[in-house]
Each structure stands twice: as structure tokens, then as C-alpha cells.
Amino acid sequence: MVLILTTNLFKKRENSSFINPNIKYKYYEQHYKNIKIESGGYLIHEENINKGKRISKFSPNLYSNINLNIKPK
């Protein structure tokens, strides 16, 4: 299955683990026509192992088929 998104994803923040300095958490927000989608985006759990990076967890919460009629006031 292929998910085609008509939205943009922007990096929100990146945190290092307090317990293990070799782990980073990267958070991305989903936007549609420059409007942030509430709770849309994903989290990546990245580990540095032997001078290489590995994604050990990926938690998506992506929305598709967004139908908004956006008109400025």
C-alpha cells in the first residue's frame, strides 16, 4: 500500500534521551496548505550504533484525504 500525501512535514524538535545519550527522538509535524494538522505527524526513535544511525521505532500519525476549503477572512 502506498500513501500519497498532499501535505508537508516539518521538523518540530529533536531531543536526546536522558537515559541513553546514543538515542535521539525526532518529531515532525504535518501541515496542509501551511496550516498545522492537530496531532498529525510522526516520531522517529534513532540510535547511534558503531558510528552509524539506525531507526528503531517509527510512530506515524498521518492524515490523508484532507478536504478543506480555505478562504481568508
N, CA, C and O atoms as CSV, one atom per row, in Angstrom:
chain,resi,resn,atom,element,x,y,z
A,1,MET,N,N,0.839,-1.174,0.000
A,1,MET,CA,C,0.000,0.000,0.000
A,1,MET,C,C,0.886,1.239,0.000
A,1,MET,O,O,1.859,1.318,0.749
A,2,VAL,N,N,0.543,2.191,-0.836
A,2,VAL,CA,C,1.283,3.449,-0.913
A,2,VAL,C,C,0.352,4.569,-0.479
A,2,VAL,O,O,-0.769,4.684,-0.974
A,3,LEU,N,N,0.819,5.384,0.440
A,3,LEU,CA,C,0.048,6.521,0.927
A,3,LEU,C,C,0.575,7.777,0.255
A,3,LEU,O,O,1.737,8.142,0.432
A,4,ILE,N,N,-0.269,8.429,-0.506
A,4,ILE,CA,C,0.124,9.669,-1.175
A,4,ILE,C,C,-0.399,10.838,-0.349
A,4,ILE,O,O,-1.605,11.002,-0.161
A,5,LEU,N,N,0.533,11.637,0.134
A,5,LEU,CA,C,0.164,12.782,0.971
A,5,LEU,C,C,0.252,14.058,0.155
A,5,LEU,O,O,1.204,14.258,-0.600
A,6,THR,N,N,-0.727,14.905,0.305
A,6,THR,CA,C,-0.681,16.232,-0.308
A,6,THR,C,C,-0.380,17.263,0.768
A,6,THR,O,O,-0.815,18.412,0.689
A,7,THR,N,N,0.362,16.838,1.760
A,7,THR,CA,C,0.702,17.711,2.875
A,7,THR,C,C,2.213,17.818,2.980
A,7,THR,O,O,2.950,17.111,2.292
A,8,ASN,N,N,2.664,18.711,3.852
A,8,ASN,CA,C,4.086,18.896,4.111
A,8,ASN,C,C,4.396,18.446,5.531
A,8,ASN,O,O,3.554,18.532,6.424
A,9,LEU,N,N,5.617,17.967,5.720
A,9,LEU,CA,C,6.077,17.578,7.054
A,9,LEU,C,C,7.270,18.448,7.430
A,9,LEU,O,O,8.223,18.572,6.661
A,10,PHE,N,N,7.212,19.047,8.613
A,10,PHE,CA,C,8.265,19.935,9.086
A,10,PHE,C,C,8.803,19.416,10.414
A,10,PHE,O,O,8.047,18.967,11.276
A,11,LYS,N,N,10.107,19.487,10.560
A,11,LYS,CA,C,10.731,19.061,11.815
A,11,LYS,C,C,10.338,20.041,12.914
A,11,LYS,O,O,10.533,21.250,12.786
A,12,LYS,N,N,9.789,19.508,13.982
A,12,LYS,CA,C,9.365,20.338,15.106
A,12,LYS,C,C,10.473,20.464,16.143
A,12,LYS,O,O,10.815,21.565,16.574
A,13,ARG,N,N,11.032,19.313,16.537
A,13,ARG,CA,C,12.108,19.348,17.525
A,13,ARG,C,C,12.863,18.028,17.513
A,13,ARG,O,O,12.432,17.036,16.924
A,14,GLU,N,N,13.999,18.056,18.183
A,14,GLU,CA,C,14.835,16.864,18.322
A,14,GLU,C,C,15.341,16.831,19.750
A,14,GLU,O,O,15.934,17.798,20.227
A,15,ASN,N,N,15.111,15.726,20.429
A,15,ASN,CA,C,15.533,15.583,21.826
A,15,ASN,C,C,16.459,14.392,21.958
A,15,ASN,O,O,16.290,13.387,21.268
A,16,SER,N,N,17.440,14.503,22.846
A,16,SER,CA,C,18.275,13.364,23.201
A,16,SER,C,C,17.689,12.697,24.424
A,16,SER,O,O,17.076,13.350,25.268
A,17,SER,N,N,17.878,11.398,24.515
A,17,SER,CA,C,17.386,10.646,25.655
A,17,SER,C,C,18.165,11.042,26.909
A,17,SER,O,O,19.376,11.254,26.848
A,18,PHE,N,N,17.479,11.142,28.034
A,18,PHE,CA,C,18.146,11.433,29.301
A,18,PHE,C,C,18.866,10.195,29.828
A,18,PHE,O,O,19.854,10.307,30.553
A,19,ILE,N,N,18.372,9.028,29.463
A,19,ILE,CA,C,18.937,7.777,29.963
A,19,ILE,C,C,20.104,7.304,29.108
A,19,ILE,O,O,21.130,6.869,29.632
A,20,ASN,N,N,19.944,7.391,27.776
A,20,ASN,CA,C,20.966,6.895,26.858
A,20,ASN,C,C,21.320,7.998,25.861
A,20,ASN,O,O,20.488,8.333,25.018
A,21,PRO,N,N,22.513,8.571,25.923
A,21,PRO,CA,C,22.876,9.680,25.025
A,21,PRO,C,C,23.002,9.261,23.556
A,21,PRO,O,O,23.132,10.120,22.684
A,22,ASN,N,N,22.965,7.962,23.272
A,22,ASN,CA,C,23.039,7.493,21.893
A,22,ASN,C,C,21.673,7.429,21.212
A,22,ASN,O,O,21.571,7.007,20.060
A,23,ILE,N,N,20.635,7.842,21.916
A,23,ILE,CA,C,19.278,7.793,21.365
A,23,ILE,C,C,18.760,9.215,21.174
A,23,ILE,O,O,18.889,10.063,22.057
A,24,LYS,N,N,18.171,9.457,20.003
A,24,LYS,CA,C,17.533,10.744,19.707
A,24,LYS,C,C,16.090,10.508,19.296
A,24,LYS,O,O,15.759,9.503,18.668
A,25,TYR,N,N,15.248,11.450,19.663
A,25,TYR,CA,C,13.848,11.436,19.265
A,25,TYR,C,C,13.625,12.640,18.356
A,25,TYR,O,O,13.920,13.772,18.740
A,26,LYS,N,N,13.110,12.404,17.166
A,26,LYS,CA,C,12.849,13.476,16.204
A,26,LYS,C,C,11.349,13.540,15.940
A,26,LYS,O,O,10.722,12.541,15.588
A,27,TYR,N,N,10.791,14.725,16.117
A,27,TYR,CA,C,9.361,14.935,15.958
A,27,TYR,C,C,9.104,15.779,14.709
A,27,TYR,O,O,9.748,16.806,14.499
A,28,TYR,N,N,8.163,15.335,13.892
A,28,TYR,CA,C,7.781,16.061,12.672
A,28,TYR,C,C,6.287,16.346,12.703
A,28,TYR,O,O,5.494,15.492,13.099
A,29,GLU,N,N,5.904,17.556,12.283
A,29,GLU,CA,C,4.503,17.968,12.232
A,29,GLU,C,C,3.990,17.901,10.804
A,29,GLU,O,O,4.730,18.155,9.854
A,30,GLN,N,N,2.728,17.560,10.665
A,30,GLN,CA,C,2.089,17.534,9.353
A,30,GLN,C,C,1.314,18.837,9.158
A,30,GLN,O,O,0.587,19.282,10.046
A,31,HIS,N,N,1.486,19.439,7.976
A,31,HIS,CA,C,0.795,20.684,7.625
A,31,HIS,C,C,0.075,20.507,6.298
A,31,HIS,O,O,0.548,19.781,5.423
A,32,TYR,N,N,-1.060,21.164,6.147
A,32,TYR,CA,C,-1.819,21.176,4.901
A,32,TYR,C,C,-2.055,22.633,4.524
A,32,TYR,O,O,-2.700,23.373,5.268
A,33,LYS,N,N,-1.542,23.040,3.387
A,33,LYS,CA,C,-1.643,24.434,2.919
A,33,LYS,C,C,-1.195,25.407,4.008
A,33,LYS,O,O,-1.862,26.404,4.283
A,34,ASN,N,N,-0.062,25.100,4.615
A,34,ASN,CA,C,0.557,25.900,5.686
A,34,ASN,C,C,-0.279,25.999,6.952
A,34,ASN,O,O,-0.087,26.916,7.751
A,35,ILE,N,N,-1.196,25.075,7.142
A,35,ILE,CA,C,-1.985,25.012,8.373
A,35,ILE,C,C,-1.613,23.720,9.091
A,35,ILE,O,O,-1.673,22.638,8.508
A,36,LYS,N,N,-1.230,23.839,10.355
A,36,LYS,CA,C,-0.833,22.668,11.135
A,36,LYS,C,C,-2.044,21.760,11.348
A,36,LYS,O,O,-3.125,22.218,11.717
A,37,ILE,N,N,-1.841,20.471,11.109
A,37,ILE,CA,C,-2.878,19.475,11.360
A,37,ILE,C,C,-2.701,18.984,12.788
A,37,ILE,O,O,-1.662,18.423,13.135
A,38,GLU,N,N,-3.712,19.195,13.611
A,38,GLU,CA,C,-3.636,18.827,15.019
A,38,GLU,C,C,-3.361,17.336,15.156
A,38,GLU,O,O,-4.104,16.520,14.611
A,39,SER,N,N,-2.335,16.979,15.855
A,39,SER,CA,C,-1.852,15.619,16.134
A,39,SER,C,C,-1.371,14.877,14.887
A,39,SER,O,O,-1.180,13.662,14.937
A,40,GLY,N,N,-1.174,15.576,13.778
A,40,GLY,CA,C,-0.637,14.950,12.573
A,40,GLY,C,C,0.886,15.020,12.564
A,40,GLY,O,O,1.460,16.041,12.942
A,41,GLY,N,N,1.524,13.976,12.149
A,41,GLY,CA,C,2.985,13.948,12.071
A,41,GLY,C,C,3.520,12.590,12.447
A,41,GLY,O,O,2.795,11.596,12.421
A,42,TYR,N,N,4.784,12.549,12.796
A,42,TYR,CA,C,5.374,11.285,13.217
A,42,TYR,C,C,6.572,11.513,14.125
A,42,TYR,O,O,7.117,12.613,14.208
A,43,LEU,N,N,6.965,10.440,14.803
A,43,LEU,CA,C,8.099,10.424,15.724
A,43,LEU,C,C,9.070,9.356,15.245
A,43,LEU,O,O,8.665,8.246,14.898
A,44,ILE,N,N,10.353,9.698,15.227
A,44,ILE,CA,C,11.405,8.741,14.891
A,44,ILE,C,C,12.284,8.546,16.119
A,44,ILE,O,O,12.718,9.513,16.746
A,45,HIS,N,N,12.538,7.292,16.453
A,45,HIS,CA,C,13.437,6.918,17.549
A,45,HIS,C,C,14.707,6.419,16.880
A,45,HIS,O,O,14.721,5.336,16.294
A,46,GLU,N,N,15.778,7.209,16.965
A,46,GLU,CA,C,17.010,6.931,16.234
A,46,GLU,C,C,18.134,6.608,17.197
A,46,GLU,O,O,18.321,7.297,18.199
A,47,GLU,N,N,18.882,5.556,16.891
A,47,GLU,CA,C,20.006,5.149,17.734
A,47,GLU,C,C,21.309,5.283,16.958
A,47,GLU,O,O,21.371,4.960,15.772
A,48,ASN,N,N,22.349,5.762,17.636
A,48,ASN,CA,C,23.698,5.786,17.069
A,48,ASN,C,C,24.403,4.513,17.513
A,48,ASN,O,O,24.669,4.311,18.698
A,49,ILE,N,N,24.700,3.661,16.541
A,49,ILE,CA,C,25.342,2.383,16.839
A,49,ILE,C,C,26.591,2.255,15.978
A,49,ILE,O,O,26.510,2.272,14.750
A,50,ASN,N,N,27.740,2.127,16.620
A,50,ASN,CA,C,29.016,1.949,15.916
A,50,ASN,C,C,29.216,2.982,14.806
A,50,ASN,O,O,29.520,2.630,13.666
A,51,LYS,N,N,29.044,4.235,15.145
A,51,LYS,CA,C,29.223,5.362,14.223
A,51,LYS,C,C,28.248,5.335,13.051
A,51,LYS,O,O,28.513,5.935,12.010
A,52,GLY,N,N,27.130,4.647,13.213
A,52,GLY,CA,C,26.071,4.620,12.207
A,52,GLY,C,C,24.748,4.894,12.893
A,52,GLY,O,O,24.637,4.764,14.112
A,53,LYS,N,N,23.753,5.270,12.123
A,53,LYS,CA,C,22.442,5.560,12.699
A,53,LYS,C,C,21.454,4.483,12.274
A,53,LYS,O,O,21.505,3.971,11.155
A,54,ARG,N,N,20.558,4.154,13.193
A,54,ARG,CA,C,19.536,3.155,12.920
A,54,ARG,C,C,18.213,3.642,13.487
A,54,ARG,O,O,18.141,4.077,14.636
A,55,ILE,N,N,17.184,3.567,12.686
A,55,ILE,CA,C,15.847,3.905,13.171
A,55,ILE,C,C,15.265,2.645,13.788
A,55,ILE,O,O,15.052,1.644,13.104
A,56,SER,N,N,15.012,2.707,15.086
A,56,SER,CA,C,14.497,1.528,15.770
A,56,SER,C,C,12.982,1.584,15.952
A,56,SER,O,O,12.341,0.547,16.126
A,57,LYS,N,N,12.408,2.783,15.913
A,57,LYS,CA,C,10.953,2.918,16.019
A,57,LYS,C,C,10.492,4.069,15.141
A,57,LYS,O,O,11.174,5.086,15.013
A,58,PHE,N,N,9.339,3.893,14.548
A,58,PHE,CA,C,8.716,4.925,13.727
A,58,PHE,C,C,7.242,4.929,14.075
A,58,PHE,O,O,6.550,3.933,13.862
A,59,SER,N,N,6.749,6.045,14.611
A,59,SER,CA,C,5.360,6.135,15.054
A,59,SER,C,C,4.619,7.176,14.230
A,59,SER,O,O,4.634,8.359,14.571
A,60,PRO,N,N,3.967,6.751,13.141
A,60,PRO,CA,C,3.249,7.718,12.306
A,60,PRO,C,C,1.842,7.988,12.807
A,60,PRO,O,O,1.181,7.111,13.362
A,61,ASN,N,N,1.409,9.190,12.604
A,61,ASN,CA,C,0.026,9.596,12.806
A,61,ASN,C,C,-0.281,10.576,11.674
A,61,ASN,O,O,-0.408,11.780,11.896
A,62,LEU,N,N,-0.399,10.039,10.454
A,62,LEU,CA,C,-0.548,10.866,9.259
A,62,LEU,C,C,-1.979,10.815,8.754
A,62,LEU,O,O,-2.620,9.764,8.777
A,63,TYR,N,N,-2.469,11.946,8.302
A,63,TYR,CA,C,-3.826,12.055,7.793
A,63,TYR,C,C,-3.790,12.246,6.283
A,63,TYR,O,O,-2.944,12.968,5.755
A,64,SER,N,N,-4.714,11.592,5.602
A,64,SER,CA,C,-4.817,11.737,4.157
A,64,SER,C,C,-6.266,12.096,3.807
A,64,SER,O,O,-7.138,12.139,4.675
A,65,ASN,N,N,-6.496,12.347,2.538
A,65,ASN,CA,C,-7.829,12.737,2.062
A,65,ASN,C,C,-8.389,13.939,2.828
A,65,ASN,O,O,-9.560,13.962,3.208
A,66,ILE,N,N,-7.541,14.916,3.039
A,66,ILE,CA,C,-7.950,16.139,3.734
A,66,ILE,C,C,-8.721,17.002,2.750
A,66,ILE,O,O,-8.244,17.281,1.650
A,67,ASN,N,N,-9.896,17.416,3.141
A,67,ASN,CA,C,-10.747,18.216,2.280
A,67,ASN,C,C,-11.145,19.497,3.015
A,67,ASN,O,O,-12.130,19.520,3.753
A,68,LEU,N,N,-10.383,20.539,2.807
A,68,LEU,CA,C,-10.660,21.816,3.453
A,68,LEU,C,C,-10.839,22.890,2.395
A,68,LEU,O,O,-10.098,22.946,1.414
A,69,ASN,N,N,-11.801,23.712,2.601
A,69,ASN,CA,C,-11.979,24.873,1.751
A,69,ASN,C,C,-11.487,26.074,2.546
A,69,ASN,O,O,-12.167,26.560,3.450
A,70,ILE,N,N,-10.298,26.542,2.195
A,70,ILE,CA,C,-9.659,27.599,2.973
A,70,ILE,C,C,-9.868,28.929,2.281
A,70,ILE,O,O,-9.434,29.130,1.147
A,71,LYS,N,N,-10.544,29.843,2.982
A,71,LYS,CA,C,-10.762,31.197,2.456
A,71,LYS,C,C,-10.335,32.193,3.527
A,71,LYS,O,O,-10.745,32.068,4.681
A,72,PRO,N,N,-9.521,33.175,3.163
A,72,PRO,CA,C,-9.145,34.187,4.154
A,72,PRO,C,C,-10.326,35.058,4.548
A,72,PRO,O,O,-11.233,35.299,3.751
A,73,LYS,N,N,-10.301,35.525,5.786
A,73,LYS,CA,C,-11.402,36.389,6.267
A,73,LYS,C,C,-11.155,37.814,5.879
A,73,LYS,O,O,-11.964,38.688,6.191
